[in-house]
Amino acid sequence: MPIRRFGGHKSLVSPKLSYGYTKMNMSKSGYRVFSANSSTACTELAKKITERLGVELGKSTVSQEGNRETRVDVKESVRGQDIFIIQTIPRDVNTAIMELLIMAYALKTSCAKNIIGVIPYFPYSKQCKMRKRGSIVCKLLASMLAKAGLTHIITMDLHQKEVQGFFSFPVDNLRASPFLIQYIQEEIPDYRNAIIVAKSPSSAKRAQSYAERLRLGLAVMHGEADQSESDMAEDGRQSPPPSRTSSGHTGLELPVMMAKEKPPITVVGDVGGRIAILIDDIIDDVEDFVAAAEILKERGAYKIYIMATHGLLSAEAPRLIEESAIDEVVVTNTVPHEIQKLQCPKIKTVDVSMILAEAIRRIHNGESMAYLFRNIAVDD
């Protein structure tokens, strides 16, 4: 029986693969941009990004069932493509997180090549430290995103840069400061007569960065108005051990830590006859900012500006700002706040879609991200 030899034959697989895909189509993947929320306010940033990229927004629907369950339907093929999910965080934070997780998992099971989350404001970023018997929720969220299928995240001005260590995949923490500094230079008359103010010692490094770049002076506020970060909440290691009744050794007498007592509010620096520009990363409950503005007015500042990356502006923030000594609140569009702007004309918005679009383009093309971080120091 003759032996069949296959070594000399040409490949039986033609260059034109089955189902109409060519070798080139299989090796070179495209990219799509989706919005993880179907509401108009949340898709506004996504539309601005896609317009700058010259692509269409991916077709998908995100809806709520009668029992508030989230349903996501992807309406087009994503096989072998780089997928970017843009999710802005509205007031309903937990629903937004579920939308992102479910969409990421839907794209993962649809054989997307890479799934990159574009989350300009990363939720739960303030809960990045252990508080008594609580939990580090930010680390939990990082694990959930990885499990859902995300392979990369683009975010902006994390509350603590160390949060990047919670993730098992790359995180690009972009900065909004170039856009806010440009706003100061172009929109604030006589900004050379301004002084940069840190609302608390914890935000002094951020304020110092702005002051050095604008060649302006720096002032720091300290005192009882600083209620954000509540460092009075000790972690579990400082909790007293449970009392035990034993006839043996009663334990050692350890020195007792004295309770903190904040001094009356003071301003380190001269703000008299100047424009005061308060710098922070998040503006949510504005009581502290309103109190700080009143103190600065008493010290002689004739205009008060608040500059922040993320304008959450919860609760009665628009009304309090409107009735306060604050002249203007400037935030970026990382968080939708159109309703708050209608309630308070003092709120202004700076568009950061340009840097988010450029980050998407560079990641898809495999280009270096160093250009987006030029002149950015470790403390910025």
Helices and strands as residue ranges (DSSP letters): G 18-20, H 23-27, E 31-35, H 40-53, E 60-64, E 70-74, E 82-86, H 93-109, E 114-118, H 137-148, E 152-156, G 161-166, E 171-174, H 177-187, G 191-193, E 194-198, G 201-203, H 204-214, E 217-222, G 236-238, E 266-268, E 275-283, H 287-298, E 303-311, H 317-323, E 328-332, H 338-343, E 347-350, H 353-365, G 370-373
